[in-house]
């Protein structure tokens, strides 16, 4: 059996549908206990580990409210099956919808790594962050196998079962599915099936590298089965990061790319060979990298050595999460102001292709970052960079701390102060950060930085530099005095959309050929005046024009007042120039005005600086 890559759009659409059906339940909008149970039986919430946990909690909460159970009880058994009495009362049509637990003596156990002491034990990080570093022992890492069984697989889960005996095995199930999964299409194979995915999504870089890929490498090194006779069941949506790592696996271990199976939808695999799964998928939580066992770390180092990506030019980087919705440093502008003095460059990894992300990390000798998935790339570093991790004390894990220690990287951490949302955003003491930098010997680069932020646009106050009228007719673009000046001495430019039916290009003025450096964050800004008579759908400031530019629209409800538009984007690694464009989607002759244009380094616009 050799299968093609799945449709990412199809998988994402199914995730979204599950979210749309489950989210109202989590908000308490569904009051029927029977419908809640039916939703769970039919696979509701099964697209993500955290979602199904929230769903079970909500079902128990409703059960208490409706006096189905007492406070502290649950309608689920230890395997997350709905109790038979609840099924019989509220879903009689599904009274026998769950399998029995199969006998354990049918499972063959293959110990791949014996139980060992945790040589990286460290109590420095407080609870709840200290999830695994406090452990004194690692459990044994085992492969389990069984012959002639059926395996339900999907992008978000799997379950081993035997329909004839009405059995399933919890250790071989990422979550408990009902018998409804037996209605999925069957796919027979002669190959041995090795389940690599687990209950945590492979879209997450840390889980994919630390758990999935190390599990895969350790199995291949065990030689339990001939490599060519195996199919490796993955999951989620394969992307650039997954492709880079699996290409490395093929180079080192001789696996063919077609042996990695990413299911697109739910189906049942049936084989006369063995089905393998692992003790750390369900039974023993061993994230990251089998609790950073030396053999798992060696797998990562082998893969890293085979990835041909050269480090970028930045030796000191701060990884920002300012463009995300979680775990942001609230006083980041102040923090970066101080970090610049020590020669740090701010990067936003989401603005880069994965190869560029790895290059940025590989080139760095010093890395500062709030807890987040981007720190996964540190384990693919060719050396041992110093890491300073910033934590919200109420959230996050010690996975990257453990990996840094296991990889030999100097590691420090700073606990911040939670923001209003408590478990996500936080502030961090910049003095504490500077103290760590100076303690580890990082000196200021006092002469390397300008004393203040600079406007990189020449003749910004007069439009006499590299300003161009864009696609509009030259006669329509003009400096004028129809609206009041915002900044004394800075001209006001008129932008008019002309012949939109004939000219599809919406560029109504731009600065072009502005020199930039690759992989740096830039912010463009200008002030726009939308007249009362403006007849259009959109006024947009666009920065970059590299094919992945950032576009920020004006608020068209604000008329006859100045409003500031800003656009922040990271330049591509090979960028040397950029363009800043104002775009109008409007009727013929309809226009707006602009003034005080600015381009500067960094993620936030500063006060306007006029340039002659």
SETOR-885655 format. One line per 4 residues: number of its first residue (from 1); their letters; for each residue x, y, z of C-alpha. Coordinates in nm, 2 decimals. Layout:
# residues N
NUM> a> X Y Z; ...
# end
This chain:
# residues 612
1> xxxx> 0.00 0.00 0.00; 0.14 0.34 -0.11; -0.07 0.65 -0.07; -0.06 1.01 -0.18
5> xxxx> -0.06 1.32 0.04; -0.40 1.43 0.16; -0.60 1.74 0.08; -0.51 2.00 0.34
9> xxxx> -0.83 2.20 0.26; -1.05 1.89 0.32; -0.88 1.83 0.66; -0.91 2.19 0.76
13> xxxx> -1.27 2.21 0.65; -1.36 1.90 0.87; -1.18 2.06 1.17; -1.37 2.38 1.12
17> xxxx> -1.70 2.19 1.09; -1.63 2.01 1.42; -1.54 2.34 1.59; -1.86 2.50 1.46
21> xxxx> -2.07 2.22 1.60; -1.89 2.18 1.93; -1.82 2.55 2.02; -2.19 2.63 2.09
25> xxxx> -2.20 2.34 2.32; -1.90 2.46 2.52; -2.08 2.80 2.54; -2.38 2.63 2.70
29> xxxx> -2.62 2.68 2.41; -2.72 2.31 2.40; -2.94 2.20 2.69; -3.05 1.86 2.58
33> xxxx> -2.84 1.60 2.76; -2.94 1.34 2.50; -2.81 1.55 2.21; -2.49 1.62 2.40
37> xxxx> -2.42 1.25 2.44; -2.51 1.19 2.08; -2.27 1.46 1.96; -1.99 1.29 2.16
41> xxxx> -2.07 0.94 2.03; -2.07 1.07 1.67; -1.71 1.20 1.72; -1.78 1.56 1.82
45> xxxx> -1.47 1.73 1.96; -1.24 1.45 1.83; -1.04 1.69 1.60; -0.83 1.81 1.89
49> xxxx> -0.72 1.68 2.23; -0.80 2.00 2.42; -1.14 2.03 2.25; -1.26 1.68 2.34
53> xxxx> -1.15 1.73 2.70; -1.35 2.06 2.71; -1.65 1.88 2.57; -1.64 1.60 2.83
57> xxxx> -1.61 1.86 3.10; -1.91 2.05 2.96; -2.12 1.73 2.94; -2.04 1.65 3.30
61> xxxx> -2.13 2.00 3.41; -2.47 1.98 3.24; -2.52 1.63 3.39; -2.47 1.78 3.74
65> xxxx> -2.70 2.07 3.66; -2.97 1.83 3.54; -2.92 1.60 3.84; -2.81 1.31 3.62
69> xxxx> -2.50 1.27 3.84; -2.38 1.42 4.17; -2.11 1.69 4.19; -1.76 1.53 4.15
73> xxxx> -1.90 1.23 3.95; -1.87 1.18 3.58; -2.08 1.02 3.30; -1.76 0.88 3.16
77> xxxx> -1.56 0.58 3.27; -1.18 0.57 3.30; -1.16 0.51 2.93; -1.38 0.81 2.84
81> xxxx> -1.67 0.58 2.74; -2.02 0.70 2.83; -2.16 0.49 3.12; -2.41 0.22 3.01
85> xxxx> -2.68 0.36 3.23; -2.66 0.70 3.07; -2.67 0.55 2.72; -2.97 0.34 2.81
89> xxxx> -3.16 0.63 2.95; -3.07 0.91 2.72; -2.95 0.74 2.39; -3.12 0.40 2.39
93> xxxx> -3.05 0.36 2.02; -2.68 0.37 2.10; -2.69 0.16 2.42; -2.41 -0.08 2.29
97> xxxx> -2.21 0.18 2.10; -1.87 0.13 2.27; -1.63 -0.16 2.25; -1.52 -0.37 2.55
101> xxxx> -1.16 -0.34 2.65; -0.96 -0.62 2.49; -0.74 -0.87 2.68; -0.39 -0.74 2.74
105> xxxx> -0.22 -1.07 2.70; -0.28 -1.05 2.32; -0.04 -0.76 2.31; 0.33 -0.83 2.23
109> xxxx> 0.57 -0.59 2.43; 0.90 -0.49 2.28; 1.11 -0.28 2.52; 1.31 -0.03 2.31
113> xxxx> 1.46 0.18 2.59; 1.46 0.06 2.96; 1.35 0.28 3.24; 1.62 0.52 3.34
117> xxxx> 1.70 0.80 3.58; 1.62 1.15 3.46; 1.97 1.31 3.46; 1.82 1.64 3.37
121> xxxx> 1.60 1.67 3.67; 1.56 2.04 3.77; 1.32 2.21 4.01; 1.40 2.57 3.92
125> xxxx> 1.09 2.63 3.71; 0.78 2.65 3.93; 0.45 2.46 3.90; 0.25 2.44 3.67
129> xxxx> 0.53 2.50 3.42; 0.75 2.23 3.57; 0.56 1.94 3.41; 0.84 1.69 3.35
133> xxxx> 1.17 1.83 3.47; 1.08 1.74 3.83; 1.05 1.37 3.75; 1.33 1.15 3.89
137> xxxx> 1.27 0.85 3.66; 1.18 0.79 3.29; 0.95 0.50 3.23; 1.05 0.24 2.98
141> xxxx> 0.98 0.32 2.62; 0.81 0.02 2.45; 0.67 -0.07 2.12; 0.35 -0.28 2.13
145> xxxx> 0.23 -0.51 1.85; -0.07 -0.73 1.76; -0.16 -0.94 1.46; -0.48 -0.95 1.26
149> xxxx> -0.67 -0.65 1.40; -0.84 -0.35 1.25; -0.71 0.00 1.29; -0.93 0.31 1.25
153> xxxx> -0.72 0.60 1.14; -0.80 0.97 1.07; -0.61 1.30 1.05; -0.68 1.35 1.42
157> xxxx> -0.69 1.01 1.58; -0.68 0.63 1.57; -0.82 0.32 1.75; -0.73 -0.05 1.74
161> xxxx> -1.03 -0.28 1.75; -1.16 -0.63 1.68; -1.52 -0.62 1.56; -1.56 -0.99 1.58
165> xxxx> -1.48 -1.00 1.95; -1.62 -0.66 2.03; -1.28 -0.55 2.17; -1.06 -0.24 2.15
169> xxxx> -0.74 -0.15 2.32; -0.71 0.19 2.50; -0.33 0.20 2.48; -0.37 0.18 2.10
173> xxxx> -0.63 0.46 2.08; -0.55 0.83 2.08; -0.90 0.88 2.22; -1.20 0.65 2.26
177> xxxx> -1.41 0.63 1.95; -1.75 0.46 1.93; -1.84 0.17 1.70; -1.96 0.42 1.45
181> xxxx> -1.61 0.43 1.31; -1.65 0.08 1.18; -1.87 0.22 0.90; -1.57 0.39 0.74
185> xxxx> -1.42 0.25 0.42; -1.18 -0.04 0.45; -0.83 -0.04 0.30; -0.64 -0.37 0.30
189> xxxx> -0.26 -0.39 0.30; 0.01 -0.65 0.32; 0.24 -0.41 0.51; 0.31 -0.38 0.88
193> xxxx> 0.13 -0.07 1.02; 0.33 0.15 1.26; 0.12 0.42 1.43; 0.34 0.73 1.47
197> xxxx> 0.08 0.99 1.55; -0.06 1.04 1.90; -0.33 1.25 2.07; -0.14 1.57 2.02
201> xxxx> -0.15 1.73 1.68; 0.14 1.68 1.44; 0.08 2.03 1.31; 0.25 2.15 1.62
205> xxxx> 0.63 2.15 1.55; 0.73 2.05 1.90; 0.51 1.74 1.91; 0.60 1.64 1.56
209> xxxx> 0.98 1.67 1.61; 1.02 1.57 1.97; 0.76 1.29 1.99; 0.65 1.17 1.64
213> xxxx> 0.99 1.18 1.46; 1.19 1.04 1.75; 0.94 0.76 1.79; 0.98 0.69 1.42
217> xxxx> 1.36 0.70 1.44; 1.38 0.47 1.74; 1.15 0.22 1.58; 1.35 0.21 1.26
221> xxxx> 1.67 0.17 1.46; 1.51 -0.12 1.65; 1.48 -0.33 1.33; 1.17 -0.50 1.46
225> xxxx> 1.05 -0.52 1.10; 1.21 -0.47 0.76; 1.18 -0.10 0.68; 1.05 -0.16 0.33
229> xxxx> 0.76 -0.37 0.46; 0.61 -0.09 0.68; 0.36 0.19 0.65; 0.39 0.47 0.90
233> xxxx> 0.06 0.63 1.00; 0.10 1.00 1.05; -0.17 1.26 1.09; -0.27 1.62 1.06
237> xxxx> -0.18 1.84 0.76; 0.17 1.78 0.63; 0.35 2.11 0.57; 0.70 2.24 0.50
241> xxxx> 0.83 2.15 0.84; 0.70 1.80 0.83; 0.84 1.76 0.47; 1.19 1.88 0.58
245> xxxx> 1.21 1.63 0.86; 1.06 1.33 0.67; 1.30 1.40 0.39; 1.58 1.37 0.64
249> xxxx> 1.43 1.04 0.77; 1.43 0.90 0.41; 1.80 1.00 0.37; 1.91 0.84 0.69
253> xxxx> 1.69 0.54 0.73; 1.61 0.45 0.37; 1.23 0.50 0.40; 1.04 0.58 0.08
257> xxxx> 0.83 0.90 0.10; 0.52 0.70 0.00; 0.55 0.49 0.32; 0.44 0.79 0.52
261> xxxx> 0.06 0.78 0.53; -0.13 1.09 0.61; -0.50 1.00 0.61; -0.73 1.25 0.45
265> xxxx> -1.04 1.12 0.62; -1.15 0.84 0.85; -1.09 0.48 0.72; -1.01 0.14 0.85
269> xxxx> -0.68 -0.03 0.78; -0.68 -0.41 0.77; -0.35 -0.61 0.76; -0.24 -0.97 0.80
273> xxxx> 0.09 -0.83 0.93; 0.16 -0.65 1.26; 0.02 -0.33 1.39; 0.26 -0.14 1.61
277> xxxx> 0.20 0.14 1.86; 0.40 0.29 2.15; 0.39 0.33 2.52; 0.44 0.70 2.52
281> xxxx> 0.13 0.77 2.30; -0.13 0.72 2.57; 0.00 0.53 2.87; 0.32 0.72 2.97
285> xxxx> 0.35 1.09 2.90; 0.71 1.13 2.78; 0.70 1.47 2.59; 0.95 1.59 2.48
289> xxxx> 1.17 1.33 2.30; 1.09 1.04 2.54; 1.18 1.27 2.83; 1.49 1.38 2.64
293> xxxx> 1.65 1.04 2.65; 2.00 1.04 2.50; 1.90 0.80 2.22; 1.61 1.02 2.12
297> xxxx> 1.84 1.32 2.12; 2.08 1.14 1.90; 1.79 1.08 1.65; 1.72 1.45 1.64
301> xxxx> 2.10 1.53 1.59; 2.12 1.29 1.30; 1.82 1.44 1.13; 1.95 1.79 1.20
305> xxxx> 2.29 1.71 1.05; 2.12 1.60 0.73; 1.92 1.92 0.68; 2.11 2.14 0.44
309> xxxx> 2.01 2.49 0.57; 2.27 2.75 0.64; 2.23 2.99 0.94; 2.13 3.35 0.87
313> xxxx> 2.32 3.67 0.95; 2.16 3.75 1.29; 2.37 3.63 1.59; 2.13 3.76 1.85
317> xxxx> 1.76 3.73 1.80; 1.44 3.80 1.99; 1.15 3.59 1.87; 0.83 3.80 1.89
321> xxxx> 0.48 3.66 1.94; 0.33 4.00 1.88; 0.15 3.88 1.57; -0.02 3.59 1.75
325> xxxx> -0.32 3.58 1.97; -0.15 3.40 2.26; 0.14 3.44 2.51; 0.24 3.79 2.39
329> xxxx> 0.48 4.01 2.58; 0.27 4.31 2.65; 0.56 4.55 2.70; 0.74 4.42 2.40
333> xxxx> 0.81 4.76 2.25; 1.00 4.86 2.57; 1.17 4.52 2.58; 1.29 4.55 2.22
337> xxxx> 1.41 4.90 2.28; 1.65 4.76 2.54; 1.74 4.45 2.34; 1.85 4.66 2.04
341> xxxx> 2.12 4.81 2.25; 2.26 4.46 2.30; 2.25 4.39 1.93; 1.94 4.18 1.92
345> xxxx> 1.72 4.16 1.61; 1.35 4.10 1.65; 1.20 3.83 1.43; 0.85 3.70 1.37
349> xxxx> 0.88 3.34 1.26; 0.53 3.33 1.11; 0.64 3.58 0.85; 0.91 3.34 0.72
353> xxxx> 0.90 3.02 0.53; 1.01 2.72 0.75; 1.35 2.70 0.59; 1.41 3.06 0.67
357> xxxx> 1.29 3.00 1.03; 1.54 2.73 1.07; 1.81 2.95 0.92; 1.73 3.23 1.16
361> xxxx> 1.77 3.00 1.46; 2.08 2.83 1.32; 2.26 3.15 1.28; 2.19 3.27 1.63
365> xxxx> 2.42 3.24 1.92; 2.18 3.40 2.17; 1.80 3.35 2.15; 1.54 3.53 2.37
369> xxxx> 1.18 3.42 2.32; 0.85 3.38 2.51; 0.74 3.02 2.54; 0.62 2.90 2.21
373> xxxx> 0.65 2.66 1.92; 0.92 2.86 1.75; 1.17 2.74 2.01; 1.14 2.39 1.86
377> xxxx> 1.40 2.50 1.59; 1.66 2.54 1.86; 1.69 2.16 1.86; 1.79 2.17 1.49
381> xxxx> 2.07 2.41 1.57; 2.42 2.29 1.46; 2.57 2.43 1.78; 2.46 2.52 2.13
385> xxxx> 2.30 2.87 2.14; 2.22 3.03 2.47; 1.85 3.04 2.53; 1.65 3.28 2.76
389> xxxx> 1.29 3.18 2.77; 1.02 3.42 2.89; 0.73 3.26 3.08; 0.38 3.35 3.19
393> xxxx> 0.41 3.19 3.54; 0.05 3.04 3.50; 0.09 2.88 3.16; 0.33 2.69 2.94
397> xxxx> 0.55 2.39 2.99; 0.92 2.31 3.06; 0.96 2.11 2.73; 1.20 2.36 2.58
401> xxxx> 1.39 2.39 2.90; 1.44 2.02 2.91; 1.54 2.00 2.54; 1.79 2.29 2.59
405> xxxx> 1.95 2.10 2.88; 1.96 1.77 2.68; 2.11 1.94 2.37; 2.38 2.11 2.58
409> xxxx> 2.25 2.47 2.53; 2.30 2.72 2.81; 1.94 2.80 2.94; 1.79 3.07 3.16
413> xxxx> 1.43 3.17 3.22; 1.24 3.47 3.35; 0.89 3.47 3.49; 0.67 3.76 3.39
417> xxxx> 0.35 3.90 3.53; 0.02 3.78 3.39; -0.19 4.03 3.20; -0.57 4.07 3.21
421> xxxx> -0.63 3.74 3.04; -0.42 3.57 3.32; -0.31 3.26 3.14; -0.18 3.41 2.81
425> xxxx> -0.03 3.75 2.77; 0.22 3.88 3.02; 0.47 4.16 3.10; 0.83 4.10 3.17
429> xxxx> 1.09 4.30 3.36; 1.33 4.45 3.12; 1.57 4.50 3.40; 1.56 4.13 3.47
433> xxxx> 1.64 4.05 3.11; 1.93 4.30 3.10; 2.06 4.14 3.43; 2.07 3.80 3.26
437> xxxx> 2.24 3.93 2.95; 2.51 4.10 3.15; 2.56 3.79 3.37; 2.62 3.57 3.07
441> xxxx> 2.86 3.82 2.92; 2.66 3.99 2.64; 2.78 4.35 2.61; 2.60 4.65 2.47
445> xxxx> 2.67 4.76 2.11; 2.65 5.13 2.19; 2.79 5.26 1.86; 2.61 5.03 1.63
449> xxxx> 2.25 5.18 1.66; 2.10 5.51 1.57; 2.02 5.73 1.87; 1.66 5.75 1.76
453> xxxx> 1.43 5.58 1.51; 1.47 5.70 1.15; 1.23 5.76 0.87; 1.38 5.57 0.57
457> xxxx> 1.17 5.76 0.31; 1.37 6.04 0.14; 1.18 6.37 0.10; 0.88 6.24 0.29
461> xxxx> 0.76 6.59 0.36; 0.76 6.70 0.00; 0.70 6.38 -0.21; 1.01 6.47 -0.40
465> xxxx> 1.20 6.15 -0.35; 1.10 5.81 -0.51; 0.73 5.90 -0.50; 0.53 5.78 -0.81
469> xxxx> 0.17 5.84 -0.90; 0.13 5.47 -0.96; -0.13 5.36 -1.21; -0.35 5.68 -1.18
473> xxxx> -0.33 5.95 -1.44; -0.05 6.20 -1.36; -0.28 6.49 -1.37; -0.50 6.35 -1.09
477> xxxx> -0.21 6.31 -0.85; -0.10 6.64 -0.71; 0.01 6.82 -0.39; -0.28 7.04 -0.29
481> xxxx> -0.44 7.24 -0.01; -0.80 7.11 -0.02; -0.76 6.96 0.33; -0.58 7.10 0.64
485> xxxx> -0.21 7.01 0.70; -0.15 6.75 0.97; 0.21 6.84 1.03; 0.33 7.19 0.94
489> xxxx> 0.56 7.18 0.64; 0.46 6.83 0.53; 0.27 6.84 0.20; -0.07 6.67 0.14
493> xxxx> -0.10 6.45 -0.17; -0.42 6.38 -0.35; -0.49 6.02 -0.48; -0.77 5.97 -0.74
497> xxxx> -0.90 5.64 -0.88; -0.92 5.67 -1.26; -1.11 5.45 -1.50; -1.14 5.14 -1.28
501> xxxx> -1.33 4.95 -1.56; -1.03 4.99 -1.79; -0.75 5.00 -1.53; -0.77 4.71 -1.29
505> xxxx> -0.45 4.82 -1.11; -0.55 4.99 -0.79; -0.21 5.15 -0.72; -0.29 5.52 -0.67
509> xxxx> 0.05 5.63 -0.55; 0.36 5.46 -0.42; 0.71 5.50 -0.28; 0.94 5.25 -0.46
513> xxxx> 1.30 5.13 -0.46; 1.34 5.19 -0.08; 1.64 4.99 0.04; 1.58 4.73 0.30
517> xxxx> 1.77 4.43 0.45; 1.64 4.07 0.44; 1.45 3.91 0.73; 1.40 4.24 0.92
521> xxxx> 1.07 4.37 1.05; 0.96 4.70 0.89; 0.66 4.92 0.96; 0.51 5.17 0.71
525> xxxx> 0.26 5.44 0.81; 0.09 5.74 0.67; -0.21 5.95 0.75; -0.52 5.94 0.53
529> xxxx> -0.81 6.19 0.49; -1.13 6.03 0.34; -1.36 6.31 0.22; -1.73 6.30 0.28
533> xxxx> -1.81 6.24 -0.09; -1.57 5.94 -0.13; -1.74 5.67 -0.33; -1.55 5.35 -0.29
537> xxxx> -1.51 5.01 -0.11; -1.15 5.02 0.01; -0.85 5.24 0.09; -0.55 5.03 0.17
541> xxxx> -0.19 5.09 0.27; 0.03 4.80 0.14; 0.39 4.74 0.24; 0.63 4.50 0.07
545> xxxx> 0.49 4.42 -0.27; 0.71 4.10 -0.27; 0.41 3.87 -0.32; 0.34 3.84 0.05
549> xxxx> 0.28 4.21 0.14; 0.09 4.33 0.44; -0.23 4.53 0.36; -0.40 4.75 0.62
553> xxxx> -0.74 4.92 0.53; -0.87 5.26 0.63; -1.19 5.30 0.84; -1.43 5.44 0.58
557> xxxx> -1.68 5.54 0.85; -1.43 5.81 0.95; -1.47 6.10 0.71; -1.32 6.45 0.70
561> xxxx> -1.06 6.36 0.97; -0.70 6.23 0.96; -0.65 5.87 1.05; -0.32 5.68 1.06
565> xxxx> -0.27 5.36 0.86; 0.01 5.13 0.95; 0.14 4.81 0.80; 0.41 4.58 0.95
569> xxxx> 0.58 4.30 0.76; 0.90 4.10 0.76; 1.11 4.14 0.45; 1.20 3.81 0.26
573> xxxx> 1.55 3.68 0.33; 1.67 3.80 -0.02; 1.49 4.13 -0.02; 1.69 4.44 -0.11
577> xxxx> 1.41 4.69 -0.18; 1.05 4.74 -0.10; 0.75 4.95 -0.21; 0.48 5.12 -0.01
581> xxxx> 0.15 5.16 -0.20; -0.18 5.33 -0.14; -0.46 5.14 -0.32; -0.81 5.26 -0.39
585> xxxx> -1.11 5.05 -0.49; -1.34 5.33 -0.59; -1.55 5.48 -0.86; -1.39 5.69 -1.13
589> xxxx> -1.28 6.03 -1.00; -1.32 5.94 -0.63; -1.02 6.01 -0.42; -0.85 6.05 -0.08
593> xxxx> -0.56 6.25 0.06; -0.24 6.14 0.24; 0.05 6.30 0.43; 0.33 6.22 0.67
597> xxxx> 0.46 5.89 0.52; 0.71 5.69 0.71; 0.91 5.37 0.69; 1.10 5.24 0.99
601> xxxx> 1.26 4.94 1.15; 1.05 4.76 1.41; 0.69 4.64 1.47; 0.54 4.97 1.59
605> xxxx> 0.51 5.32 1.42; 0.68 5.60 1.61; 0.59 5.97 1.60; 0.63 6.11 1.25
609> xxxx> 0.98 6.21 1.16; 0.99 6.45 0.85; 1.27 6.40 0.61; 1.37 6.68 0.37
# end
